[in-house]
Amino acid sequence: YAVEDIDSYIQTFGTEDLLPYLISKQSHHVHVASMYYGTVDNVMVNSSGFVPPPEFDLRTRIWYQMAVEHEHTIITPIFLNASKDFYITTIAKPVYDEGVLLGVAAIDIYIETIENYINSKSLGDTGFLLFIDQNQHVFAYPNSWQVTDEFLHVDDLDFNFEFYAPD
């Protein structure tokens, strides 16, 4: 993951020139909405140019909390981004210095990227592809693409299949 590269950059060079690094790195990934770093002091460096309003506490965002709680790289369920203009999933990783949390590095992936991937797959006459997040919300299934505020739960599908969730 590119989030590992961001962590390595911060560990090696600090955050003084982090923004140009993030902008350059993002330019190589068209499926990425933004790459950013949020500190424990609620300071954000964001490749997209997003500047949080003063009342915005990035430490309350799902990506930040999940990364800190799990203490390793995580992938969030799908959610509406902070500027409320598109749905994303976020890959995030806590950044430590000698065991002390400095902040969280994160990358937002456009859900449309996943939709395009799903639509490009040919699975024959009997196969189908489901996209299900860790909350068992279904976002794509045969002949349907759904990203709304009301997510379909896997139990609501009328498919006869055994559900397998990797650890």
Backbone bond lengths (Angstrom), bond angles and torsions (degrees), N, CA, C in turn:
res aa  C-N    CA-C-N  psi(-1)  N-CA   C-N-CA  omega(-1)  CA-C   N-CA-C  phi
1 Y - - - 1.449 - - 1.520 111.05 -
2 A 1.302 115.10 147.60 1.453 120.38 176.37 1.523 111.36 -67.23
3 V 1.335 117.65 -22.44 1.462 120.72 179.01 1.537 110.37 -63.38
4 E 1.314 116.88 -30.81 1.473 120.88 175.92 1.530 109.99 -65.35
5 D 1.338 116.34 -37.78 1.465 120.79 178.17 1.524 110.93 -64.66
6 I 1.330 116.47 -39.33 1.468 120.32 178.65 1.522 109.98 -63.81
7 D 1.318 116.71 -44.70 1.467 121.39 176.91 1.528 110.12 -58.15
8 S 1.326 117.40 -46.89 1.473 121.22 -179.88 1.523 111.15 -62.41
9 Y 1.337 116.75 -40.68 1.461 120.34 179.03 1.529 110.16 -60.92
10 I 1.327 116.76 -47.52 1.467 120.64 -179.47 1.524 110.60 -62.69
11 Q 1.325 116.78 -42.16 1.463 120.66 179.00 1.536 111.49 -61.64
12 T 1.331 116.67 -36.15 1.465 121.61 -176.39 1.524 113.41 -86.35
13 F 1.337 116.42 -44.96 1.466 120.08 -170.71 1.525 114.79 -114.25
14 G 1.311 118.11 -7.31 1.452 120.32 -176.02 1.523 110.88 79.90
15 T 1.327 116.53 -159.85 1.471 120.23 -175.10 1.522 114.27 -113.03
16 E 1.328 117.20 0.17 1.464 119.53 -175.09 1.531 112.55 -57.85
17 D 1.326 118.98 -44.78 1.462 122.59 179.68 1.533 111.63 -110.97
18 L 1.317 116.26 29.74 1.453 121.05 -177.00 1.533 112.77 -67.09
19 L 1.315 118.66 -40.02 1.465 121.05 -176.32 1.530 112.40 -58.30
20 P 1.323 120.67 -50.74 1.470 119.07 178.48 1.537 112.20 -60.33
21 Y 1.317 117.00 -34.95 1.468 120.74 177.05 1.523 110.29 -63.28
22 L 1.341 117.52 -46.78 1.460 121.21 -179.58 1.527 111.73 -63.48
23 I 1.321 116.76 -42.26 1.464 120.95 178.98 1.523 110.34 -62.30
24 S 1.316 116.88 -44.93 1.462 120.80 179.11 1.522 111.26 -63.81
25 K 1.305 116.64 -44.45 1.464 121.11 -179.38 1.528 111.03 -63.89
26 Q 1.323 117.41 -42.66 1.460 120.75 -179.48 1.522 111.21 -64.82
27 S 1.314 118.23 -32.66 1.465 120.73 -177.76 1.524 112.59 -61.34
28 H 1.313 117.83 -16.51 1.473 122.61 179.13 1.531 112.52 -93.91
29 H 1.328 117.36 0.18 1.464 121.40 -175.05 1.532 109.64 -131.80
30 V 1.315 117.56 94.06 1.463 121.56 -176.72 1.519 112.87 -68.47
31 H 1.314 117.98 -21.78 1.463 121.36 -179.70 1.525 112.83 -82.89
32 V 1.315 116.85 -1.92 1.462 122.08 -176.60 1.524 110.13 -97.80
33 A 1.332 115.77 126.26 1.465 121.21 177.28 1.523 110.81 -76.55
34 S 1.336 116.26 -40.60 1.461 120.14 177.69 1.514 110.38 -166.10
35 M 1.312 114.50 157.56 1.463 123.59 173.00 1.518 105.82 -124.38
36 Y 1.320 116.09 135.66 1.456 117.75 -174.80 1.516 112.18 -156.08
37 Y 1.325 113.08 170.99 1.450 121.71 178.86 1.519 107.00 -138.59
38 G 1.323 116.04 130.65 1.455 121.75 177.30 1.515 109.76 -118.50
39 T 1.308 116.45 128.16 1.468 120.49 -176.85 1.526 111.65 -88.39
40 V 1.315 115.37 167.04 1.467 120.93 176.30 1.526 110.73 -66.33
41 D 1.339 117.21 -17.11 1.466 122.48 178.05 1.528 112.51 -93.10
42 N 1.364 117.03 13.04 1.457 122.88 176.77 1.529 113.46 68.22
43 V 1.331 116.90 35.71 1.459 122.40 175.55 1.522 107.29 -108.29
44 M 1.340 116.06 132.67 1.464 120.74 -178.76 1.518 110.63 -116.87
45 V 1.338 115.00 136.06 1.461 123.03 170.20 1.520 104.90 -114.84
46 N 1.352 118.04 118.58 1.458 121.13 -169.80 1.526 111.19 -132.65
47 S 1.318 116.61 125.43 1.465 122.15 -178.14 1.521 113.43 -64.20
48 S 1.320 118.14 -23.68 1.465 121.28 -177.21 1.524 113.13 -79.81
49 G 1.330 116.21 -12.10 1.459 120.12 -176.20 1.514 112.81 91.77
50 F 1.344 117.14 -2.90 1.463 120.53 178.09 1.523 109.62 -61.56
51 V 1.329 115.32 125.85 1.462 121.74 175.30 1.518 106.53 -117.79
52 P 1.323 116.74 113.90 1.466 119.20 -177.60 1.522 111.91 -63.71
53 P 1.334 116.57 144.60 1.468 119.17 174.58 1.529 109.60 -66.28
54 P 1.326 117.72 161.29 1.472 120.86 -175.38 1.531 114.46 -55.73
55 E 1.332 117.57 -33.65 1.468 119.75 -177.48 1.530 112.66 -81.25
56 F 1.318 117.90 -5.25 1.468 122.82 -177.70 1.524 109.85 -76.35
57 D 1.310 116.75 122.35 1.468 121.01 176.49 1.521 107.93 -111.59
58 L 1.328 116.62 100.77 1.452 121.14 -176.96 1.526 112.11 -61.81
59 R 1.305 117.07 -22.23 1.475 121.02 -179.74 1.525 112.07 -70.28
60 T 1.334 117.35 -10.81 1.470 120.74 176.81 1.525 111.67 -95.81
61 R 1.332 118.09 -4.44 1.462 121.55 -178.87 1.526 110.12 -74.19
62 I 1.326 116.27 149.64 1.461 121.96 -175.66 1.529 112.34 -57.19
63 W 1.328 118.27 -40.76 1.459 121.62 -177.73 1.525 111.15 -64.63
64 Y 1.320 116.48 -40.43 1.467 120.87 -179.40 1.526 109.73 -68.10
65 Q 1.314 115.78 -50.15 1.467 119.92 -176.61 1.529 112.15 -63.83
66 M 1.345 117.15 -41.85 1.463 119.32 179.70 1.529 111.69 -64.39
67 A 1.321 117.05 -42.96 1.469 120.51 -179.09 1.523 111.17 -63.78
68 V 1.329 116.62 -43.24 1.462 120.47 -180.00 1.529 110.28 -67.72
69 E 1.322 116.80 -42.85 1.462 120.48 -179.11 1.529 112.26 -63.41
70 H 1.335 116.78 -43.66 1.467 120.52 -175.86 1.527 113.20 -86.89
71 E 1.331 117.10 -15.78 1.461 123.68 177.06 1.528 113.73 60.44
72 H 1.335 116.44 28.32 1.463 121.61 175.27 1.526 108.63 -160.39
73 T 1.310 117.24 -179.18 1.453 122.11 -179.04 1.526 110.36 -63.80
74 I 1.334 115.43 134.28 1.471 121.51 -179.49 1.530 109.08 -129.77
75 I 1.325 114.90 164.12 1.459 122.15 170.98 1.523 106.05 -126.25
76 T 1.317 116.72 125.65 1.470 120.82 -176.68 1.525 111.47 -80.11
77 P 1.332 115.12 161.08 1.471 117.93 165.15 1.530 107.90 -64.77
78 I 1.308 117.04 166.95 1.464 121.22 178.05 1.528 109.80 -68.91
79 F 1.334 116.01 138.45 1.460 120.59 177.90 1.520 109.84 -152.00
80 L 1.317 116.13 164.17 1.452 123.05 177.57 1.524 108.44 -76.94
81 N 1.331 116.78 130.20 1.469 119.43 -177.47 1.534 111.51 -64.75
82 A 1.327 115.75 169.42 1.469 121.13 -174.35 1.526 113.09 -61.81
83 S 1.323 117.66 -32.94 1.465 119.48 178.81 1.532 112.09 -85.96
84 K 1.327 116.06 1.55 1.466 124.40 173.16 1.531 113.76 58.49
85 D 1.349 116.78 37.76 1.454 118.72 178.75 1.520 114.90 -116.26
86 F 1.341 119.09 -8.87 1.460 120.92 173.58 1.525 110.05 -164.90
87 Y 1.343 113.97 160.41 1.460 120.48 178.60 1.522 110.09 -89.22
88 I 1.330 114.10 145.47 1.461 121.31 -176.97 1.525 109.85 -141.82
89 T 1.302 114.22 168.36 1.449 122.22 161.59 1.518 104.33 -125.83
90 T 1.301 117.11 147.55 1.454 120.93 -174.54 1.518 110.82 -120.08
91 I 1.321 114.79 135.09 1.462 122.01 170.38 1.519 104.88 -101.04
92 A 1.323 117.15 125.43 1.468 120.13 -175.81 1.525 110.46 -138.13
93 K 1.318 114.56 151.64 1.464 121.24 -178.45 1.520 109.59 -143.40
94 P 1.332 117.14 131.13 1.465 118.25 175.43 1.532 110.06 -70.29
95 V 1.314 115.46 144.86 1.462 121.49 179.04 1.525 107.75 -111.75
96 Y 1.327 115.73 124.38 1.459 121.91 -177.73 1.517 110.42 -118.67
97 D 1.329 115.56 154.33 1.458 122.86 169.55 1.518 106.16 -128.39
98 E 1.323 115.46 109.02 1.470 121.92 -178.57 1.527 111.34 51.57
99 G 1.333 115.66 45.45 1.460 121.80 176.56 1.514 115.84 83.35
100 V 1.319 117.82 -3.19 1.463 121.79 179.52 1.531 108.55 -99.73
101 L 1.334 116.52 126.31 1.454 121.14 179.60 1.525 110.52 -66.84
102 L 1.342 115.94 125.32 1.464 121.65 176.31 1.531 111.33 -97.85
103 G 1.347 115.68 -33.77 1.451 120.89 -177.39 1.511 109.47 166.54
104 V 1.335 115.21 -161.44 1.460 121.37 -177.87 1.526 108.88 -133.82
105 A 1.337 115.45 129.19 1.463 122.02 173.47 1.520 107.30 -92.56
106 A 1.347 117.22 140.94 1.459 119.24 -175.47 1.527 111.91 -148.37
107 I 1.336 113.44 155.84 1.456 121.71 178.08 1.522 107.40 -136.38
108 D 1.335 116.61 126.32 1.458 122.11 177.16 1.523 109.14 -95.39
109 I 1.338 116.02 128.01 1.461 122.45 179.36 1.525 108.30 -106.91
110 Y 1.328 115.95 128.67 1.458 120.64 175.98 1.530 110.34 -61.78
111 I 1.310 117.49 134.21 1.456 120.94 176.39 1.530 110.28 -67.10
112 E 1.336 118.07 -29.59 1.456 120.37 177.51 1.521 111.57 -57.90
113 T 1.324 117.79 -30.44 1.457 121.65 176.52 1.517 110.48 -60.92
114 I 1.317 115.78 -42.64 1.456 120.57 179.09 1.519 109.90 -68.94
115 E 1.333 116.87 -40.18 1.466 120.83 177.32 1.525 110.57 -58.44
116 N 1.328 116.77 -45.88 1.463 120.59 179.64 1.521 111.23 -62.28
117 Y 1.314 116.82 -39.32 1.462 121.04 177.45 1.527 110.30 -62.41
118 I 1.323 116.19 -47.88 1.465 120.64 -179.44 1.526 110.46 -61.33
119 N 1.315 117.20 -44.64 1.464 120.52 -178.69 1.524 112.88 -67.81
120 S 1.333 118.19 -21.36 1.460 121.13 -178.88 1.526 112.75 -85.12
121 K 1.310 118.10 -8.62 1.464 121.66 -175.83 1.523 111.96 -88.48
122 S 1.306 114.91 131.85 1.461 121.51 173.68 1.522 107.14 -108.44
123 L 1.310 115.93 118.94 1.457 120.43 -175.59 1.525 112.80 -113.36
124 G 1.328 117.01 19.61 1.454 120.13 179.00 1.515 112.04 81.19
125 D 1.337 115.04 -167.83 1.462 120.46 -175.66 1.520 113.35 -79.83
126 T 1.314 118.63 -24.07 1.462 120.39 -173.86 1.520 114.09 -114.78
127 G 1.307 118.03 -10.52 1.461 120.28 -177.73 1.514 112.47 -90.06
128 F 1.323 116.24 157.78 1.454 120.50 173.20 1.521 108.52 -152.18
129 L 1.301 115.03 162.51 1.452 122.26 -175.59 1.517 109.09 -119.72
130 L 1.323 116.36 131.54 1.457 122.35 174.63 1.512 108.36 -114.65
131 F 1.317 115.85 144.48 1.455 120.47 172.07 1.517 106.34 -114.97
132 I 1.336 115.94 112.86 1.465 122.61 -174.96 1.527 107.97 -128.20
133 D 1.335 116.73 129.02 1.464 118.49 177.97 1.525 110.24 -85.44
134 Q 1.329 116.86 179.37 1.465 121.30 -175.83 1.525 113.58 -68.02
135 N 1.325 117.97 -12.26 1.466 121.38 173.69 1.519 111.17 -91.44
136 Q 1.339 116.72 8.31 1.460 125.23 -178.14 1.525 112.54 62.03
137 H 1.339 116.16 29.67 1.456 121.94 171.32 1.524 107.71 -85.79
138 V 1.325 116.55 134.32 1.458 122.49 -178.56 1.519 108.61 -98.09
139 F 1.333 115.98 127.72 1.460 120.65 -179.00 1.510 112.63 -113.22
140 A 1.307 117.25 -17.64 1.455 120.49 176.79 1.508 108.43 -151.40
141 Y 1.309 114.69 137.40 1.452 121.38 175.32 1.520 107.11 -153.88
142 P 1.312 119.40 172.06 1.462 120.39 -171.81 1.530 113.29 -49.12
143 N 1.321 114.51 128.49 1.469 123.21 177.00 1.521 114.01 61.46
144 S 1.305 117.49 23.55 1.460 119.18 179.12 1.514 110.30 -152.07
145 W 1.307 115.53 136.58 1.461 121.62 171.50 1.507 106.01 -126.53
146 Q 1.313 116.71 125.34 1.456 120.17 -173.85 1.517 109.66 -133.74
147 V 1.311 116.99 119.94 1.454 121.76 166.63 1.518 106.03 -137.04
148 T 1.315 115.78 101.77 1.459 122.04 -179.60 1.521 107.59 -139.75
149 D 1.307 115.74 -179.09 1.462 119.67 177.33 1.527 112.22 -75.27
150 E 1.323 117.29 -17.49 1.457 121.14 179.39 1.517 108.32 -111.63
151 F 1.317 116.47 102.26 1.449 121.71 -175.07 1.521 111.42 -85.46
152 L 1.314 115.95 144.47 1.451 123.19 176.50 1.524 108.50 -80.67
153 H 1.312 117.85 132.41 1.461 121.98 177.78 1.520 109.15 -88.81
154 V 1.322 117.73 146.43 1.461 122.18 -177.82 1.527 111.78 -55.86
155 D 1.322 118.85 -31.97 1.466 121.98 179.38 1.534 112.30 -68.24
156 D 1.345 117.01 -17.78 1.460 121.10 -179.46 1.527 113.41 -84.06
157 L 1.336 116.97 -7.99 1.463 120.20 -179.62 1.514 110.75 -78.74
158 D 1.304 114.67 147.22 1.458 120.12 178.69 1.533 109.55 -102.47
159 F 1.329 115.67 52.78 1.456 121.48 178.30 1.516 108.39 -113.39
160 N 1.311 116.33 145.25 1.457 120.99 176.06 1.529 107.93 -98.99
161 F 1.312 116.33 94.20 1.461 120.94 178.61 1.516 109.16 -150.54
162 E 1.327 114.68 159.34 1.448 119.89 174.58 1.507 107.74 -94.85
163 F 1.302 116.38 130.74 1.460 121.57 -176.91 1.523 109.63 -85.85
164 Y 1.316 115.82 129.04 1.460 121.59 177.58 1.515 108.33 -121.70
165 A 1.310 116.04 124.24 1.468 121.04 177.10 1.522 107.56 -119.90
166 P 1.335 117.43 115.80 1.467 119.62 178.71 1.523 110.57 -63.60
167 D 1.306 115.84 152.06 1.479 120.49 178.37 1.493 110.97 -68.82
